[in-house]
Amino acid sequence: MGQMPLKTCHLLRAFKANQGAGDCGSLSGALLLLVNMPTLEAPEERLRKFKYRGKDASMRRQQRIAVSLELRKAKKDEQSLKRRNITDVSPDASEQQTKGVSLTLQEIINGVNASDPELCFQATQAARKMLSREKNPPLKLIVDAGLIPRLVEFLKSSLHPRLQLEAAWALTNIASGTSELTRAVVDGGAIQPLVELLSSPHMTVCEQAVWALGNIAGDGPKFRDDVILSDAIPHLLTLVSSSIPVTFLRNITWTLSNLCRNKNPYPSDHAVKQMLPALFHLLWHPDEEVLSDTCWALSYLTDGCDTRIGQVVDTGVLPRLVELMSSSELNVLTPSLRTVGNIVTGTDHQTQLALDAGILAVLPQLLTHPRSSIQKEAAWALSNVAAGPRQHIQQLIACGVLPPLVAVLENGEFKVQKEAVWTVANFTTGGTVDQLIQLVQAGVLEPLINLLTIPDTKIVLIILDILFFILQAAEKISQKENMCLLIEGLGGIDRIEALQLHENRQIALTALNITERHFSEEEETGTTLPARDQGHEFLKHLTNTYQSSTTPKSGTRPKESPL
């Protein structure tokens, strides 16, 4: 499965557009200094993928969507597309087992094409049993035998519900195979008769039709839309509102999730509007499998443009999704977190609604979850919150996210560290000087410096950009020298100098620029490096210096122009 390009861009290129803006209380003034550095030839895809200031909100959010697609693509197989019914026997097994039906393929072909309904039933049941083998079922063999047209015909045999069940079951398992096999079922005309069986008075027949349609819809957007155009959704929603066993409801919910799945194109707006009220209702069901597939359905519907996200958010699902993010069941936590992560790729208003629903009471805890996949998605969601306006960044600080974020940078798996680096990068490029000081005070420098030795060139570039912005912020409040000493005391200058010899030209030039601009005169000045345990005292001094240089209003911060 292919990977989307990693989201990255050189901050120097990204911020050249801001060279006319700035004030003393923010990073925007410090950004003026960037224009004097040589321009690096950063690939255009990196410029498109990074979420930075100096662009309007809609453009930043469009880039958030591109980033979210990377994470979704890497994870899209967590919910099964298709399911095969491998139950050993049919509901009336005791009756059938006494007959000892065991037929060869040729006998099955002959029986299916017979005129006697009982012979048709026995042959169809024998075929279904072959297709229900747990290992190596002969799906293609049955298709190549030309049985699908007769199986589809049997779906219409309302006087013979047992035959309908066996035929629907056989088609379900054929459709669980490759796209070629699913196409054979669709081309055989199975969709419309299966939709009609959703109104069958026989629950087992109805449920098997739901399962078959779920497999067909799960194959891709073309067959999904064929099922939708056959008017399956109203029948499915009628079943949701009825009194049915939970096992049946699980199949219906899973089928609905497949009708929400896939893009290029998305499911029709009308279909989404039909399904959303039922999905909101199912989100409160006590069964975890129903909850899981409902959350997956919502994650598919929010994996797109702001309008799609808005349709889901407007149903009022956010508070419930935040509750489910605290679930101890991984199959509920994962898709609920995914859905919320998708929502914060939307507009600033949609992100604010997620914040108001309490996501920041949960996300910092998820950074310490035992599963690294959950840590990664939590960090990804946080990175998109950090890409918003400064009040969102302030809410991140207030919820206590910085300590667990630093811990992830220090000790997390690399896939989690990468998302954490993106969070810091967005924080750095979007925050105020005050917010940036708090980031440094939280201890972010040391793990970032340690990550400069990793082989991932794009992440190394981002870290170098972060360090450059931190140095610029310190320079703006006349603390650049002390910041340089702190970075050098953490081994940063040695690593940055070593990167000047990196085979990647962008890394080499960026490291050279940082060295020449911020570290080249220290040997001449003869400044003594502070001991590492003096770093905390410097940070106190940095904070006091900044606070004394500003005049904050009571209970507020001075309004600052965007970077």
N, C-alpha and C positions, 0 to 999 in steps of 0.2 A: 504494500500500500504506500503510495507516494506521499511524501511530506511536503507541506506548504513551505515556502521560504521563511526563514526565521525573521522575526520582526526587528529591524535594526536600521539605524541611520546615524551618521556622524553629526553631533550636535553643532559643530562649527557651521556646517552647510545649512543646517536647519534654522539657525538663528541669525544668518546674515541679513535676513529681511527686517530684523528688529533694530538695525543700527541707528535709527533715529529716535528710539524711545528710551525712557529710563527715568528713575528718580533715586534719591539717596537711600530710601528705605527698602529697596527691593533688589532682586537680582538683575532687573532690566538695565539698570545703569552699568552694572558690571559687564553686561553682554556687549557693550560698546567696544570693549577691549578685544573682542574676538575678531573683529574685522581686520585687524592688523596681522593676523596669522595667515600663512599661506593656505590657500584653498585646496582641500584634498579632493581627489576625484572619487567621491563616494558613489556607488551604483545608485541609479535612480530608484530601483526597487526598495532600497533602504530608506530613501527619503519618503517614499509613499507609505511605508509600513510603520514608521515611528510616529508616536503620538506626542506632539510637541506644541509649545506655545508659539505665538506668532502666526497661527492659523485661526480661522473662525471655528466656532464650536461644532458646526455641522461637519466640516472637513475632519476635525479631530475624531469625531464619533464614527465617521466613515472608516477611518483607519483602525479604530477599535474593532469594527466588524471584521476587517481583514485579519486582524490578530486573532479574533475569536474563532475564525474558520480554521486556523491552524490547529488550535487545541481540539476543536470538535472533530476534525478529520482524523486526528491521531487516535481518537477515542470512540469512533462511531460504531465499532463492533461490540460494544459492551452490552447492548440489548440485542437479542437474537432477531434476525430478519424473518426467519421461517422456522416452523416447528413441525416435526413429523409425529404422527400419532402411532406409537409403537406398543399400545396396550395389547396384551396377549390375546384377549378374546373379546367378542362383542357382548353387549348387554344380555342377549339371550343365549349365552354360551352353553348353558347346561343342556338346552335343547339341541344345539348344533353339534356339540361334542359327541352325542350319542350316535350321530349319523356318520362320524368318522370321515368327514369330507377331506380328501387329500387328492388333488388332481394334478396331472402333468400340464405343462403349458398348452399343449395341443388340445387337451380335454377342456381347459379353461376357455380357449378360443372358441371351441365348438359349443360349449355351454352358454357362453355370453351371447352367441349369435343364434341360440335356439329360440323357439316360439313359446316354449313352456316357461311361465314365470318362475316355477320352482327350480328348474334347471338353470335359469339365468341367475337366480339368487345364489345357488350353490357355487356356480362358477365365479361369480363376482366376489363372493366371500373368500373363496380360495385365492383369487387374485389379490384381494386386500390383505390377506394373511402373508402372502409373499412380499408385498410392499411394506409390511409392518415389521419385517425382520430388523433386529437391532443393528446387525452388521451386513453391509453389502446388499441392500435390497435391490432387486432387479428392476429399477424404475424405467430405465431406457428399454429394457426387453419388453415390458408391458406396452410401452408407447409404440415401439416398432412393430408389435403384434397387431396394431390397429384397433385397440380396444376402446380408445377414448370416445369415439362417436357413440358407441353403444352405452358406455357408462354415463355419458351426458343424457342420453335418451332415458336411461333408468331414473335419473333425477326427477323426471316428470311423471313417474308412475305413482300417483297419489294413492292408488288402491293397494299399493305394496310398500308400506313404509320401511319394512326391513330391507328391501331391495334398494330403496332410496338411501338408507343409511350406509349400506355397504358401498354403493357407488360413490357417495359423497366422501366417504372415508378413503377409498382408493384414490380419488382425484386429489384429495388433500395431500396425500403422501407423494403423489407424482409432482404436485405443485411445490413441494418442499425441496425439490431438487434444483438443478441448474436452471438458468434463465431459459435455455432451450426447451427444457421439459415443461417449465411453467407456460411458455408460449404455446406449447402443444395443447395444454389444457384450455388456454384462452381461445386459441384458434378453433378448438373443437366446440366452441359455443357454450362453455360451462358457466360463465359469469351470471347471465340472466336467470337461468334455472336455479342456481345457487341462491341468488337474491330472493327469488320467490319462495325458496324453502325456509327463509327467515320467518315466514308466517305459518310454517307447518304447525299443526296441533301437537305433533310429537316432539318433545323436548330434545331427545337424543339426535333426531334428524336435524332439527334447527341448530343445535350446537355444533354439529359436524359441518354444516354449511358455513357457519361463522368462522370456523377454523380454516376451511378451504379458502374463503375470501381473504382471510388474514394473510395466508401464504401468497396468494396472488398479488395482493396490494403491496406486500413486503418486497416484491421483486424489483420494483423501481417505479419512477413517476408515471410512466406510460400506463402500466397495468393498474397502478393505484387510481389514476384518473378514470380508467375504464370501469373500475368498481364504483367509483363515486357517481359517474354518469348513469350507471344502472340503478340509481336511487337506493343504494344500500344503506346510506346513513340514517334516513328516517326509520327504517326497519330496525337497525341496530339500537337506536335511541329508544325506541318503544320497548325493546327487550331490557335495556338498562333500568327503566322505570318500573319494570314488573318484578314480581317475587320469584326469583330464580336462585338456584344454588350458587354458592360462591365460586365453585369451580367453573361454572358456566360464565359468570360475570368476569372472571379472570380472562377467559378467551375473548369476550366481547371487548374488554378494555385493551387487550393486546392488539386486537384487530383495529380498533380506533386509533391506537398509537401508530400503526403502520399506515393508516390513512392520513396521518399528520406528517409522515416521514418523507424525506427526500426533497430535493430542490431541483431547479432547472427543468421544469418550473416547480414552484411551490404548489401545494394544493390550492384550489380556487378559494377566493375570498368568501364566497357563499358557503362552501363546505366547512371552512374554518368557523364561520359564525354559527353554523348548525351544531358543531361539535363542542364549542367552548362551554356552554352552560352545563352540559353533561359532564365534561371534564372537571369543572369547578365542583360539581356535586360529588364526583368520584374521589376528589382530593380529600374528602373527609371520611372515606370508607375505612374501617378498621383493619382490613386485610392488607398485609404488606405487599403481596404481589399486585393487587389492584392499585395500591398507592404507587408502586414502582413504575408500572406501565403508564399510569396517569402522568407522573412526573416526566417520564421520557417523552410522552406526547407533547407536553408543554415545552420541553426543551427543544423539540424540533420546530415548534411554532415560533419560538423566540430566537431561533438561529437565523437571523436575517435582518431586514431593514427596520428602521424605527417604527414604521407603520405596523409591521407584524408584531413587534414587541409591544406596541401600544394596545393592540387588540387583546393581548393576554393580560397585560397589567390592568387594563380597564375593567376586567372581570372581578378584581379585588383579591387575586390569589396570593399576593405577596406575603401577607402576614402568615398564612398557612404554610407557604413554602419555607419561610424562615423557621417555623416550628419544626418542619421535617428535616431541616439541615442539622438539627440536634439529634436525629434518630440514631439509635445504636445499630440499626440494620443498614449494612452497606448498600444493599440494592435499593433502599429508599434515599439514603443520604446522597449517593452519587448523582442521580438524576435531578434531585431538588437543588443541589449545589450547582449543577450544570445549568439549570434553568435560570437561577439567580445570576450566575456568571454571565449568561447571555443577556439578561436584562440590563446589567450595568455596562454593556457595550452600546446602549442606546443613548438617548439624549440626556443632557444634564438633569432635566426634570424627571425622567424615568429613573435615573440613578438616585436622585434625591428621594423618590418614593421608596426605593429599595432601602436606602439609609433610614428613612423614617419607619420602615417596617422592622428595623432592628438587625440588619445583617451584620453590623459591626459588633454586635454582642456575641456573634457566633464565629465569624471568620478568623479572628485571632486565635481562638481555641483550635480551629481546624488546622492551623499551621503546625500544631503539635500532635495531630492525629497519627495513630500507628501506621496507617497506610500512606505511603509516599504519593500515591495517585491523588488522594484527597488533599494532601499538603500542596501539591502542584496546582490543583484547580482553585484552591483557596487563595494561593499567591497570585494566580492569574486574575481572579476576580478583584483582588486588592489592587493590582496594577492598573486595572481599568478605572477603579475609583480614584486612584492617584492621578489619573490622566484628566480628571475633571477640574473644576474651579478650585480656588484656594480654600474656600469654606469646606469642600469635601476633604481636602488634605488635612485641614485642621481637625475634622471629625476623626480621621484616621489616627492622628496623634492622641486625641482625647480618649479614644477607646483602648489605648494601650497596645497598639499593634507593633510599635517599634521594637520592643525587646524580643518577642517571638520571631519577628522578621530577621533581626540580626542573628538569632540563634539558628535559623534556617540557613542563612548565608554562611555561618560557621560550620555547621554539622550536617546539613541536609544532603540528600542525594542530589546529584548534579542537575537532574531535570527540574528539581524544585528550586535549586539555587538560581538557575537561569531565570525562572519566573520572578524570584525575589529581586534579582538584579534589575529586571524591568520595572518592578515596583519602585525601587530606589531611583532609577533613571527618570521615571515620570514624576516622582516626588521632587527630585532635584530641579528638573526643568520647569516645573509648574509652581513651586513653592516660593514663599517669601524668604528673606534672609533669616528672620526669626525661626521659621519652620526648618530651614536648612541647618541652623545651629542645633536645634533639638535632634535632628537626624544624626549629626556628628556626635553629640553628647551621648546618644544611645549606643555608640560603639561601632558604627557602620564601617569606619575606615579600615580597620585591621582585616576583617574577612574579605573586603573588596580587594585590598592589596594582595592578600594571599591567593585570590583567584586570578591574578594577572599571569600566573604560570600555566593556566589551563590551555589545551590545544584549540578550543573553540574561538576562532579569530573574531567572530562578530561580537561575542560577549566581552572579549578583551577590549575591543574598541569602545563598547558602551561604558565599561568601567573606567577607561582612560578619560572619556568624556565627562563622566561623573566627577572624577578627581579634578578635572580642569575647572568645572563649574564651582566646586567647593573652594578651590583656590581663588577663583575670581570673587566669590562672595566674601572670603576673608580679606582680600585686598580692598574691597569696597569699604570695609569698616576698619581699615588700617591694621589688620591682624594677619596679613599674608606671611610675614616672616615666621611668626609662631606656628602657623598652620604648616608651613614648609618643614619646620623642625619636627612637628608631630608626625607628619607623613614619613620623614626620613627616619625618625626613631622607630617607626613600625616596619622599616625595611623597604619602604615604598620607592625611594630614589634608586636603590640598587636594581629593583625590578623594572622600573621605568627605563633606566639607562640600558639594561639588558635588552629591552624591547626595541631599542633603536637598531638593533641588528636583526630584527625579525624578518622572515622571508616575505611577509605580507607588507606591501608598500604603505598601505594606509596606517597600519599599526606602527611601523617604523617612523613615519613622518609625524604622527600624532605624539609618539613618545619623545621625539626630538623637539617638537614645538613646546611640550610641557617642560622639558629639561632646560631648554634655552631661555624660556620666558620666566620660569619660576625658581630654578635651582642653579643657574650657571654662575652666580656671583658669590655663593656662600663660602667657598674656600678663601676668596679674597677678603671677606669681612671677618673671618676667623671666629664666627659665632660658634659657641659650644652647644652641642646637642643636649636637650634635657633628658634626664633619666626617664625610662618608660613610666614609672609610677608618678612622674610629674605631669603626665598628660591630663589627668583630671583637673589639676590646678589650672592648667592652660585653658581648658574648656570653661571653667568657672570665669576666668578672666575674659574669655571671648564673649560669654554671655553678658557679663557686666558692662563690657565695652559697648556692645551693641545696644543694650538697654539705655545706657546713658546718652547715646547718640540719637535717640528717638524720643518723641513726646507723645506717648499713647494716651488716648482718651479713656476715661473711666469705663471699664467693662468692654471696650472695643479696641481694635487695632486700626491705625490709620489706613485709609483706603489706598491701595497701591495699583498702579497701572499694570495691565497684563504684560507678561514677558513676550 
